[in-house]
Amino acid sequence: SGPTGGLWMRTLRIASGRTVSAIKMSNNPEVSIGGYFIISQMLSYIRGLVSLDLSSNNLTAAEARVLSLGLKSNRSLQDLSLRDNTVGSEGATSLAEMLKVNHTLMHLDIRTNNIRGNGVCVLADSMSENGCLTQLDIRWNYAGESSDFVECALMDLKRFCRRNLQRGLEAFP
């Protein structure tokens, strides 16, 4: 567990029995895949957490895959920021698989993550099965790619988010 393992567990023990609604862990590039495994485990059982910010942590595709495992079973998180990381198209694929089964996440910020055209397309495909996400920020990713399939995927993403927003508005007259 190393020198930071004890800190993680101590922090979780302090938080037990209390409601934690937001965690901001941005600008922590020293967090290892083991740290993301602990966060993933926490996400799978914690209730009440609605916002998680892991921006600018140098989060890789492998770490995004680990995080996605906990997000698949999470039932409270609504806002996730993974901005300014390095998840790439492989990490976007893991996030897309999570989006197929997660029914609480409403806002996902994955700006500046080196996601290429194929990652954008996989995200668009997953949105046909997601009825909750209303905002997906993917700006500053697919630089230099201007193909029809990427443009089509971007249009699909926008359409699915609008559909989900409209459904949400109709549910609360």
C-alpha positions as CSV (number, residue, x, y, z in Angstrom):
1,S,0.0,0.0,0.0
2,G,3.0,2.3,0.3
3,P,3.2,5.6,2.2
4,T,0.0,7.0,0.7
5,G,-2.1,3.8,1.2
6,G,-2.5,4.6,4.9
7,L,-3.6,8.1,4.1
8,W,-6.3,6.8,1.6
9,M,-7.7,4.4,4.1
10,R,-7.6,6.9,7.0
11,T,-9.5,9.4,4.8
12,L,-12.1,6.8,3.9
13,R,-12.5,5.9,7.6
14,I,-13.0,9.6,8.5
15,A,-15.6,9.9,5.8
16,S,-17.6,6.8,6.8
17,G,-20.8,7.6,8.4
18,R,-20.9,11.1,6.9
19,T,-22.3,12.2,3.6
20,V,-19.6,13.3,1.1
21,S,-21.2,15.0,-1.9
22,A,-18.2,16.2,-3.8
23,I,-14.5,15.2,-4.1
24,K,-12.0,17.4,-5.8
25,M,-8.8,15.6,-6.5
26,S,-7.5,17.6,-9.5
27,N,-3.8,18.3,-10.1
28,N,-2.6,15.1,-8.5
29,P,-0.5,13.5,-11.1
30,E,1.2,11.3,-8.4
31,V,-2.0,9.2,-8.0
32,S,-1.1,5.7,-9.1
33,I,-3.3,3.0,-10.7
34,G,-3.6,1.6,-7.1
35,G,-5.1,4.9,-6.0
36,Y,-7.6,4.7,-8.8
37,F,-8.5,1.2,-7.8
38,I,-9.3,2.4,-4.3
39,I,-11.4,5.2,-5.8
40,S,-13.2,2.7,-8.1
41,Q,-14.0,0.5,-5.1
42,M,-15.3,3.5,-3.3
43,L,-17.5,4.5,-6.2
44,S,-19.1,1.1,-6.4
45,Y,-20.6,1.4,-2.9
46,I,-20.6,5.0,-1.8
47,R,-24.0,6.8,-1.8
48,G,-24.5,10.6,-1.9
49,L,-21.4,11.5,-3.9
50,V,-22.6,13.6,-6.8
51,S,-19.4,15.3,-8.1
52,L,-15.9,14.0,-8.7
53,D,-13.1,16.0,-10.2
54,L,-10.0,14.1,-11.3
55,S,-8.8,16.8,-13.8
56,S,-5.1,17.2,-14.6
57,N,-4.0,14.0,-12.9
58,N,-2.2,12.4,-15.9
59,L,-4.9,9.7,-15.8
60,T,-4.1,7.0,-18.4
61,A,-6.2,4.6,-20.4
62,A,-5.5,1.8,-17.9
63,E,-6.5,4.0,-15.0
64,A,-9.7,5.1,-16.9
65,R,-10.5,1.4,-17.3
66,V,-10.1,0.8,-13.6
67,L,-12.2,3.9,-12.7
68,S,-14.9,2.8,-15.2
69,L,-15.4,-0.4,-13.3
70,G,-16.6,1.4,-10.2
71,L,-18.6,3.9,-12.2
72,K,-20.6,1.0,-13.8
73,S,-22.2,0.2,-10.4
74,N,-22.3,3.7,-9.0
75,R,-25.8,5.0,-8.3
76,S,-25.2,8.6,-7.2
77,L,-22.5,10.4,-9.2
78,Q,-23.9,13.0,-11.5
79,D,-20.8,15.1,-12.5
80,L,-17.4,13.7,-13.5
81,S,-14.5,15.8,-14.7
82,L,-11.6,14.0,-16.3
83,R,-10.4,17.1,-18.2
84,D,-6.7,17.5,-19.1
85,N,-5.6,13.8,-18.8
86,T,-4.3,11.2,-21.2
87,V,-7.1,8.6,-21.5
88,G,-6.9,8.5,-25.3
89,S,-9.3,6.5,-27.5
90,E,-8.6,3.3,-25.4
91,G,-9.7,5.1,-22.2
92,A,-12.7,6.6,-24.1
93,T,-13.7,3.0,-25.0
94,S,-13.8,2.1,-21.3
95,L,-15.8,5.2,-20.5
96,A,-18.2,4.3,-23.3
97,E,-18.8,0.8,-21.9
98,M,-19.5,2.4,-18.5
99,L,-22.0,4.9,-20.1
100,K,-24.0,2.0,-21.4
101,V,-24.9,0.9,-17.9
102,N,-24.6,4.0,-15.7
103,H,-27.9,5.7,-15.1
104,T,-26.9,8.6,-12.9
105,L,-24.1,10.5,-14.6
106,M,-25.4,13.7,-16.2
107,H,-22.2,15.6,-17.0
108,L,-18.9,14.1,-18.3
109,D,-16.0,16.5,-19.0
110,I,-13.2,14.7,-21.0
111,R,-11.7,17.7,-22.7
112,T,-8.1,17.5,-23.8
113,N,-7.5,13.8,-23.4
114,N,-6.0,12.9,-26.8
115,I,-9.2,11.1,-27.9
116,R,-9.0,10.4,-31.6
117,G,-11.9,9.8,-34.1
118,N,-12.4,6.1,-33.2
119,G,-12.8,7.0,-29.5
120,V,-15.4,9.7,-30.4
121,C,-17.3,7.1,-32.5
122,V,-17.3,4.6,-29.7
123,L,-18.7,7.2,-27.3
124,A,-21.4,8.1,-29.8
125,D,-22.4,4.4,-30.2
126,S,-22.7,4.0,-26.4
127,M,-25.0,6.9,-26.1
128,S,-27.8,5.1,-27.8
129,E,-28.1,3.0,-24.6
130,N,-27.6,5.9,-22.2
131,G,-30.7,7.9,-21.2
132,C,-29.1,10.1,-18.5
133,L,-26.0,12.0,-19.8
134,T,-27.0,15.5,-20.9
135,Q,-23.6,17.1,-21.2
136,L,-20.5,15.5,-22.7
137,D,-17.6,17.9,-23.2
138,I,-15.1,16.5,-25.7
139,R,-13.5,19.7,-26.9
140,W,-9.8,19.8,-27.8
141,N,-9.3,16.1,-28.6
142,Y,-9.5,15.0,-32.2
143,A,-7.1,17.6,-33.6
144,G,-6.3,17.2,-37.3
145,E,-9.1,14.8,-38.0
146,S,-11.9,16.0,-40.2
147,S,-13.5,12.9,-41.6
148,D,-17.2,12.4,-42.2
149,F,-17.5,9.6,-39.6
150,V,-16.1,11.9,-36.9
151,E,-18.4,14.7,-37.8
152,C,-21.3,12.3,-37.8
153,A,-20.3,10.9,-34.4
154,L,-20.1,14.4,-33.0
155,M,-23.6,15.2,-34.3
156,D,-24.9,12.0,-32.8
157,L,-23.4,12.8,-29.4
158,K,-25.0,16.2,-29.5
159,R,-28.4,14.7,-30.5
160,F,-28.2,12.0,-27.8
161,C,-27.4,14.6,-25.1
162,R,-30.3,16.8,-26.3
163,R,-32.6,13.8,-26.3
164,N,-31.6,12.9,-22.7
165,L,-32.1,16.5,-21.5
166,Q,-35.5,16.7,-23.1
167,R,-36.5,13.4,-21.5
168,G,-35.3,14.8,-18.1
169,L,-37.3,18.0,-18.6
170,E,-40.5,16.0,-19.5
171,A,-40.1,13.9,-16.4
172,F,-40.5,17.0,-14.2
173,P,-43.4,19.0,-15.5
